[in-house]
């Protein structure tokens, strides 16, 4: 597949059209960038728009930042522009890994932010002489599997690299774009694609073990494993339960709208949302609803909720964050935490006694909240005048 270089606005429009076509129905497409958030040792790693950061959890101060620039050719010559970053970082053996719009996978030192290596998939020649395929953006977060780091890159391919050196190990043609972090369980890696497929691969060799292809819509979210079952949401309004060993469908739950991400699984209960704003608590064994009715969040739910200490934290694409009682589905805060003109597209993180949330579309890239009441403790970067 040949990837041409388009201006950012045109690319975003094309992505929207592609998503609607893949789903076979109307709905909202993903933006051209979204934050990635991963907890570390006293810090949280954030990829936000054009930079990667290590943020001290205690006070929201910056430990380090990293920026990568890529060449851009226009009507008036060449220049370099910041490379966008929005793949959720992964941690392993003192390194933090993340991908970029420019098609790179980076490995940085977790303490200093110093670059250890970078990998750009080799571009193959096109049918036009002297023109090579353009690297596709890395939308999916990488996954660390022992001595390997696995990520989705150019031309719908899955790559396994040596986690220490970045040297290529194996690659697999997924047959569709991948927007979600691969799931590694023991010796198997599970990959969801926008071409409606869930694929299981051997971690050591990249050989296909099975493919689940019964979904009728894109699988944009990361698979989730629990008790021998892999759960994955689909743009055909279903949450699927797939046997992790065989790839056979166990069951499918019919939601009211697209299920963008997989569930949070807690003691046999599946917590997830749909883009219609419904939040579900589902008994995995019976597929019965645990709450009297789904919670109405008032905006699209695109991220997996966070469960912690009996509370479910749910963000929406219209800038609201709710704290729900996991048993009853009732609101725990007096009012939701709201950020005007923002979207919450990333699962919150609970760390150091704070609830960390990364909005998209506002100057503040990260909030540290009191999980008991949703009150702001700090913002990154610190607002001007404070």
C-alpha positions, 0 to 999 in steps of 0.5 A: 500500500502506498502512503502519500503525504497530505497536509494535516487537515486533509489527513484528518478528513480522510481518516474520518471518511475511512472510519465511517466506511469501515464501520458501515454507519455514521459516527465520530472519527478519532482526531489526528492526535490523542494523548498517551499516559503510562505510570512509572516510578514516581513519574507519569510518562505523557505523549501529548501532541508534539512532545513526550514528557516525564512528569513528577506525580507529587507536584506536576513538575516536569522531569524531562521532555523530548521532541523529534522533528521531521523534514517537510517539503512545501512550495517555498522549500524544505523545513523541519516540523515537530513530529506528533506523538500520541501512541501510549508509552510502554516501559521496560528495563529502564526504557520508555517506548513510544511511536510517532506520526512520522512512523518512528518507534523511539526508546528513551532512558526513563530517568533522563529522557536521552534517546537510546535508539530509534527505528523507522521501518524500511520503505519499499519501492513503489511502482513509480521509479525512485519513489518509496512508500511513505512511513505510516503514523504509529497510532498504536502504543507499543507492547513489551514482551520479554526481550522484544518490543512489538508495535504496529507500523508502516503498511499494516505491519506488526514489528517485533524489535530487540527491546535493548537495541531496536534491531528488527526480529520479525514482522507480520502483515496484519491486513489492516491498520492498527490503532490500539496497543497489542496485548501480550499474554504469556507467549501470545500477542493479540492484535485488533485491526480496523479491518474487523479482525482480531489476530493471535500471533506467536510472540517468538516468531510472529506466526499466526495462531488464529484469526477471529473475523466475525465482527462487522465493524472496525476493532479500534481498541486494545484487546483485554484478557481475563480468565482465558477470554479476550474481550474486544469492542467493535464499531458494529455496536458489539463487545465480543468475547473470544476464546484466547486459545482457539479464537472461537467466539464465546458470545457477543453483547449488543450495545447501543452504539460503537464500542470504541475500547475494551472493558475494565475487568474486575472480579467477573464484571466488565465495565465499558462504554459506547460512543452513544454515552452509555456506560455498562457493567456486564456480568461476564458469565451471564452477559446480564447487566449488573446495574439497573440500567446503563449510566448516561455519561452525556458524551461519547465514551472512547477510553476504557474506564479506570476501576480503583477501590470500588469506584469507576472513573469514566471520561467522555469526548465532550470533556466530562469525567465521572466517578461512579460507584462500581456496584450501583452505577451511581455518581460519587462526586457532587458533579463531574470534573469538566474541562471546556472544549476538551476531550478525554480519550485516554484512560485515567491513571491512579498514582501517588494518591492522585487521579491523573487525566490527560485532556485533548484540545486544551493548554493543560495537558495533564491534571492531578485530581483528588480522587475523592471529589475531583478537585484539581491539585495541580495542572501541567503545564502550570497555567500562566499567572499561577 
